[in-house]
Amino acid sequence: MADLAFHRALAEASHNSTLAGFQARLESLVAVWIRQNIRKPGEGKLAEHDAVLKAVRAQDAKGARAAMHAHMDSATRRLRAQLGRA
């Protein structure tokens, strides 16, 4: 899945073995979430990834951090809504 590959590539590019290990362990859980939710239109996931990627390519650490925080906040809201905890 492209979503998992994106997050895996970011973790590996960080050269942070703790982050890469954490990402690897989470992938099976994230894969289930993606299969259930990724095809829902209008949630802006690709735009969120694009913002992170643009900041990484520009070597803008603060921008990448902010974009990833925004992406994870959005994913958390989607998860809570799915679980009925909005």
DSSP file (Angstrom, degrees, kcal/mol; ACC not computed):
  #  RESIDUE AA STRUCTURE BP1 BP2  ACC     N-H-->O    O-->H-N    N-H-->O    O-->H-N    TCO  KAPPA ALPHA  PHI   PSI    X-CA   Y-CA   Z-CA
    1    1 A M     >        0   0    0      0, 0.0     4,-2.4     0, 0.0     5,-0.2   0.000 360.0 360.0 360.0 136.1    0.0    0.0    0.0
    2    2 A A  H  >  +     0   0    0      1,-0.2     4,-2.5     2,-0.2     5,-0.2   0.862 360.0  57.2 -61.7 -37.3    1.3    3.4   -1.0
    3    3 A D  H  > S+     0   0    0      2,-0.2     4,-2.0     1,-0.2    -1,-0.2   0.935 110.5  43.0 -61.5 -46.4    0.3    4.9    2.4
    4    4 A L  H  > S+     0   0    0      1,-0.2     4,-2.8     2,-0.2    -2,-0.2   0.905 113.0  52.8 -65.7 -41.1    2.4    2.4    4.3
    5    5 A A  H  X S+     0   0    0     -4,-2.4     4,-2.7     2,-0.2    -2,-0.2   0.885 107.8  52.6 -61.8 -38.3    5.3    2.7    1.9
    6    6 A F  H  X S+     0   0    0     -4,-2.5     4,-2.1     2,-0.2    -2,-0.2   0.954 113.1  42.1 -61.3 -51.2    5.2    6.5    2.4
    7    7 A H  H  X S+     0   0    0     -4,-2.0     4,-2.2     1,-0.2    -2,-0.2   0.873 114.5  51.9 -66.5 -36.5    5.4    6.2    6.1
    8    8 A R  H  X S+     0   0    0     -4,-2.8     4,-2.8     2,-0.2     5,-0.2   0.928 109.3  50.1 -63.6 -45.3    8.0    3.5    6.0
    9    9 A A  H  X S+     0   0    0     -4,-2.7     4,-2.6     1,-0.2    -2,-0.2   0.897 110.6  49.5 -62.2 -40.8   10.2    5.6    3.6
   10   10 A L  H  X S+     0   0    0     -4,-2.1     4,-1.2     2,-0.2    -1,-0.2   0.927 111.9  48.3 -63.7 -43.9   10.0    8.6    5.9
   11   11 A A  H  <>S+     0   0    0     -4,-2.2     5,-0.8     1,-0.2     4,-0.4   0.926 114.5  45.5 -62.7 -44.4   11.0    6.4    8.9
   12   12 A E  H ><5S+     0   0    0     -4,-2.8     3,-1.4     1,-0.2    -1,-0.2   0.890 109.5  55.1 -66.0 -39.0   13.9    4.9    7.1
   13   13 A A  H 3<5S+     0   0    0     -4,-2.6    -1,-0.2     1,-0.3    -2,-0.2   0.740  97.0  65.8 -67.0 -22.0   15.0    8.3    5.7
   14   14 A S  T 3<5S-     0   0    0     -4,-1.2    -1,-0.3    -3,-0.4    -2,-0.2   0.705  95.8-141.3 -71.4 -17.6   15.2    9.6    9.3
   15   15 A H  T < 5 +     0   0    0     -3,-1.4     2,-0.7    -4,-0.4    -3,-0.1   0.800  58.0 135.7  56.8  29.8   18.0    7.2   10.1
   16   16 A N     >< -     0   0    0     -5,-0.8     4,-2.7     1,-0.1     5,-0.2  -0.910  42.0-165.4-109.2 104.0   16.4    6.7   13.4
   17   17 A S  H  > S+     0   0    0     -2,-0.7     4,-2.3     1,-0.2     5,-0.2   0.818  88.0  54.7 -63.7 -30.6   16.3    3.0   14.2
   18   18 A T  H  > S+     0   0    0      2,-0.2     4,-2.4     1,-0.2    -1,-0.2   0.942 111.3  43.9 -66.6 -46.7   13.8    3.5   17.0
   19   19 A L  H  > S+     0   0    0      2,-0.2     4,-2.7     1,-0.2    -2,-0.2   0.922 114.5  49.6 -63.5 -44.5   11.3    5.3   14.7
   20   20 A A  H  X S+     0   0    0     -4,-2.7     4,-2.2    -9,-0.3    -1,-0.2   0.895 112.7  47.6 -63.3 -39.9   11.9    2.7   11.9
   21   21 A G  H  X S+     0   0    0     -4,-2.3     4,-2.1    -5,-0.2    -1,-0.2   0.905 111.8  49.6 -66.6 -42.1   11.3   -0.2   14.3
   22   22 A F  H  X S+     0   0    0     -4,-2.4     4,-1.8     2,-0.2    -2,-0.2   0.925 111.1  49.8 -61.3 -45.7    8.2    1.4   15.7
   23   23 A Q  H  X S+     0   0    0     -4,-2.7     4,-1.2     1,-0.2    -2,-0.2   0.913 109.3  52.0 -60.2 -43.9    6.9    2.0   12.2
   24   24 A A  H  < S+     0   0    0     -4,-2.2     4,-0.4     1,-0.2     3,-0.3   0.899 110.5  47.8 -61.5 -41.0    7.6   -1.6   11.3
   25   25 A R  H  < S+     0   0    0     -4,-2.1     3,-0.4     1,-0.2     4,-0.4   0.820 112.5  49.2 -70.8 -30.0    5.7   -2.9   14.3
   26   26 A L  H >X S+     0   0    0     -4,-1.8     4,-2.7     1,-0.2     3,-0.5   0.670  86.5  89.2 -81.1 -16.8    2.7   -0.7   13.6
   27   27 A E  H 3X S+     0   0    0     -4,-1.2     4,-2.6    -3,-0.3    -1,-0.2   0.836  83.5  52.5 -56.1 -39.0    2.3   -1.6   10.0
   28   28 A S  H 3> S+     0   0    0     -4,-0.4     4,-1.3    -3,-0.4    -1,-0.3   0.907 114.0  43.7 -65.8 -38.9    0.0   -4.5   10.5
   29   29 A L  H <> S+     0   0    0     -3,-0.5     4,-1.8    -4,-0.4    -2,-0.2   0.915 114.9  48.8 -68.7 -42.6   -2.4   -2.4   12.6
   30   30 A V  H  X S+     0   0    0     -4,-2.7     4,-2.8     1,-0.2    -2,-0.2   0.869 104.9  59.8 -65.3 -36.4   -2.1    0.5   10.2
   31   31 A A  H  X S+     0   0    0     -4,-2.6     4,-2.4    -5,-0.3    -1,-0.2   0.894 105.1  48.8 -60.1 -40.7   -2.8   -1.8    7.2
   32   32 A V  H  X S+     0   0    0     -4,-1.3     4,-1.6     2,-0.2    -1,-0.2   0.936 111.9  49.1 -63.5 -46.4   -6.2   -2.8    8.7
   33   33 A W  H  X S+     0   0    0     -4,-1.8     4,-1.5     1,-0.2     5,-0.3   0.912 111.6  49.2 -58.8 -44.7   -7.1    0.9    9.3
   34   34 A I  H  X S+     0   0    0     -4,-2.8     4,-3.1     1,-0.2     5,-0.4   0.930 107.6  53.3 -63.7 -46.3   -6.1    1.8    5.7
   35   35 A R  H  < S+     0   0    0     -4,-2.4    -1,-0.2     1,-0.2    -2,-0.2   0.850 114.7  42.8 -58.4 -33.1   -8.1   -1.0    4.1
   36   36 A Q  H  < S+     0   0    0     -4,-1.6    -1,-0.2    -5,-0.2    -2,-0.2   0.740 132.4  15.9 -82.9 -23.9  -11.2    0.2    6.0
   37   37 A N  H >< S+     0   0    0     -4,-1.5     3,-1.8    -3,-0.4    -3,-0.2   0.661  96.0  85.5-127.6 -21.5  -10.7    3.9    5.5
   38   38 A I  T 3< S+     0   0    0     -4,-3.1    -3,-0.1     1,-0.3     5,-0.1   0.773  89.0  57.1 -65.3 -26.7   -8.3    4.9    2.7
   39   39 A R  T 3  S+     0   0    0     -5,-0.4    -1,-0.3    -4,-0.2    -2,-0.1   0.482  76.9 111.5 -85.4  -0.5  -10.9    4.7   -0.1
   40   40 A K    X   -     0   0    0     -3,-1.8     3,-0.6     1,-0.1    -3,-0.0  -0.620  68.8-129.7 -73.9 122.9  -13.2    7.2    1.5
   41   41 A P  T 3  S+     0   0    0      0, 0.0    -1,-0.1     0, 0.0    -2,-0.1  -0.264  76.8  29.0 -72.8 158.0  -13.2   10.3   -0.7
   42   42 A G  T 3  S+     0   0    0      1,-0.1    -2,-0.0    -2,-0.0     0, 0.0   0.584  77.9 112.1  79.3  13.0  -12.7   13.8    0.5
   43   43 A E  S <  S-     0   0    0     -3,-0.6    -1,-0.1    -5,-0.1    35,-0.1   0.544  74.2-131.3 -98.2  -5.6  -10.5   13.3    3.5
   44   44 A G     >  +     0   0    0      1,-0.1     4,-2.2     3,-0.1     5,-0.2   0.690  55.7 143.3  75.0  20.1   -7.4   14.8    2.1
   45   45 A K  H  > S+     0   0    0      1,-0.2     4,-2.5     2,-0.2     5,-0.2   0.909  73.7  49.2 -62.4 -41.3   -4.9   12.1    2.9
   46   46 A L  H  > S+     0   0    0      1,-0.2     4,-2.6     2,-0.2    -1,-0.2   0.902 110.6  50.4 -65.6 -38.9   -2.9   12.6   -0.3
   47   47 A A  H  > S+     0   0    0      2,-0.2     4,-2.1     1,-0.2    -1,-0.2   0.883 109.7  52.0 -63.9 -37.3   -2.8   16.3    0.2
   48   48 A E  H  X S+     0   0    0     -4,-2.2     4,-1.7     2,-0.2    -2,-0.2   0.928 111.7  45.3 -64.9 -44.5   -1.5   15.7    3.8
   49   49 A H  H  X S+     0   0    0     -4,-2.5     4,-2.8     1,-0.2    -2,-0.2   0.901 110.3  55.4 -64.2 -40.2    1.2   13.4    2.5
   50   50 A D  H  X S+     0   0    0     -4,-2.6     4,-2.8     1,-0.2     5,-0.2   0.892 105.0  52.4 -60.7 -40.4    2.1   15.8   -0.2
   51   51 A A  H  X S+     0   0    0     -4,-2.1     4,-1.8     2,-0.2    -1,-0.2   0.908 111.7  46.3 -62.9 -41.8    2.6   18.6    2.3
   52   52 A V  H  X S+     0   0    0     -4,-1.7     4,-2.4    15,-0.2    -2,-0.2   0.946 113.5  48.7 -64.2 -48.2    5.0   16.4    4.3
   53   53 A L  H  X S+     0   0    0     -4,-2.8     4,-2.9     1,-0.2     5,-0.2   0.902 109.3  51.9 -61.1 -43.4    6.9   15.3    1.2
   54   54 A K  H  X S+     0   0    0     -4,-2.8     4,-1.8     1,-0.2    -1,-0.2   0.912 111.3  47.6 -60.5 -42.0    7.3   18.9   -0.1
   55   55 A A  H  <>S+     0   0    0     -4,-1.8     5,-3.0    -5,-0.2     9,-0.2   0.905 112.3  49.1 -66.8 -40.4    8.7   20.0    3.3
   56   56 A V  H ><5S+     0   0    0     -4,-2.4     3,-1.7     1,-0.2    -2,-0.2   0.938 111.2  49.3 -63.3 -46.6   11.1   17.0    3.4
   57   57 A R  H 3<5S+     0   0    0     -4,-2.9    -1,-0.2     1,-0.3    -2,-0.2   0.846 110.6  50.4 -61.7 -33.1   12.3   17.7   -0.1
   58   58 A A  T 3<5S-     0   0    0     -4,-1.8    -1,-0.3    -5,-0.2    -2,-0.2   0.428 112.5-122.8 -82.7   1.5   12.9   21.3    0.7
   59   59 A Q  T < 5 +     0   0    0     -3,-1.7     2,-1.0     1,-0.2    -3,-0.2   0.861  60.5 151.6  55.7  38.2   14.9   20.2    3.8
   60   60 A D     >< +     0   0    0     -5,-3.0     4,-2.8     1,-0.2     5,-0.2  -0.785  21.0 178.9-101.0  88.6   12.4   22.2    5.9
   61   61 A A  H  > S+     0   0    0     -2,-1.0     4,-2.6     1,-0.2    -1,-0.2   0.899  80.6  48.1 -60.8 -43.2   12.5   20.3    9.2
   62   62 A K  H  > S+     0   0    0      1,-0.2     4,-2.4     2,-0.2    -1,-0.2   0.914 114.0  47.0 -64.9 -41.7   10.0   22.6   11.0
   63   63 A G  H  > S+     0   0    0      2,-0.2     4,-2.6     1,-0.2    -2,-0.2   0.894 112.8  49.0 -66.0 -39.9    7.6   22.5    8.0
   64   64 A A  H  X S+     0   0    0     -4,-2.8     4,-2.6    -9,-0.2     5,-0.2   0.910 111.7  49.6 -65.4 -42.4    7.9   18.7    7.8
   65   65 A R  H  X S+     0   0    0     -4,-2.6     4,-2.4    -5,-0.2    -2,-0.2   0.931 113.2  46.1 -61.9 -45.7    7.2   18.4   11.5
   66   66 A A  H  X S+     0   0    0     -4,-2.4     4,-2.4     1,-0.2    -2,-0.2   0.903 113.3  49.2 -65.1 -41.1    4.2   20.7   11.3
   67   67 A A  H  X S+     0   0    0     -4,-2.6     4,-2.2     2,-0.2   -15,-0.2   0.892 112.4  47.8 -66.3 -39.1    2.8   18.8    8.3
   68   68 A M  H  X S+     0   0    0     -4,-2.6     4,-2.8     2,-0.2     5,-0.2   0.893 110.8  51.3 -69.7 -38.4    3.3   15.4    9.9
   69   69 A H  H  X S+     0   0    0     -4,-2.4     4,-2.5    -5,-0.2    -2,-0.2   0.928 111.0  48.6 -62.0 -43.4    1.6   16.7   13.1
   70   70 A A  H  X S+     0   0    0     -4,-2.4     4,-2.2     2,-0.2    -2,-0.2   0.911 112.4  49.1 -62.0 -41.7   -1.3   17.9   11.0
   71   71 A H  H  X S+     0   0    0     -4,-2.2     4,-2.5     2,-0.2    -2,-0.2   0.927 112.8  46.1 -63.3 -46.0   -1.5   14.6    9.2
   72   72 A M  H  X S+     0   0    0     -4,-2.8     4,-2.3     2,-0.2    -2,-0.2   0.863 111.2  52.4 -68.9 -34.7   -1.5   12.6   12.4
   73   73 A D  H  X S+     0   0    0     -4,-2.5     4,-2.3    -5,-0.2    -1,-0.2   0.921 111.4  47.4 -62.8 -43.2   -4.1   14.9   14.1
   74   74 A S  H  X S+     0   0    0     -4,-2.2     4,-2.3     2,-0.2    -2,-0.2   0.911 111.8  49.5 -63.7 -43.4   -6.3   14.3   11.0
   75   75 A A  H  X S+     0   0    0     -4,-2.5     4,-2.5     1,-0.2    -1,-0.2   0.883 109.8  52.2 -64.1 -38.1   -5.8   10.6   11.2
   76   76 A T  H  X S+     0   0    0     -4,-2.3     4,-2.8     2,-0.2     5,-0.2   0.915 108.7  49.8 -63.9 -43.0   -6.6   10.6   14.9
   77   77 A R  H  X S+     0   0    0     -4,-2.3     4,-2.4     2,-0.2    -2,-0.2   0.912 111.6  49.0 -61.5 -42.0   -9.8   12.4   14.2
   78   78 A R  H  X S+     0   0    0     -4,-2.3     4,-2.3     2,-0.2    -2,-0.2   0.916 112.3  48.3 -64.2 -42.0  -10.7    9.9   11.5
   79   79 A L  H  X S+     0   0    0     -4,-2.5     4,-2.1     2,-0.2    -2,-0.2   0.938 112.4  47.9 -63.8 -47.1  -10.0    7.0   13.8
   80   80 A R  H  <>S+     0   0    0     -4,-2.8     5,-3.7     1,-0.2     4,-0.5   0.900 111.9  50.0 -62.0 -40.3  -12.0    8.4   16.7
   81   81 A A  H ><5S+     0   0    0     -4,-2.4     3,-1.0     4,-0.2    -1,-0.2   0.911 110.0  50.8 -62.8 -41.5  -14.9    9.1   14.4
   82   82 A Q  H 3<5S+     0   0    0     -4,-2.3    -1,-0.2     1,-0.3    -2,-0.2   0.861 112.3  46.8 -63.3 -35.9  -14.7    5.6   13.1
   83   83 A L  T 3<5S-     0   0    0     -4,-2.1    -1,-0.3    -5,-0.2    -2,-0.2   0.455 119.5-111.0 -86.6  -1.4  -14.7    4.3   16.6
   84   84 A G  T < 5S+     0   0    0     -3,-1.0    -3,-0.2    -4,-0.5    -2,-0.1   0.766  88.6 112.6  79.1  26.3  -17.6    6.6   17.6
   85   85 A R      <       0   0    0     -5,-3.7    -4,-0.2    -6,-0.2    -5,-0.1   0.003 360.0 360.0-116.8  27.9  -15.6    8.8   19.9
   86   86 A A              0   0    0     -6,-0.4    -5,-0.1    -5,-0.2    -1,-0.1   0.506 360.0 360.0 -62.3 360.0  -15.7   12.0   17.8
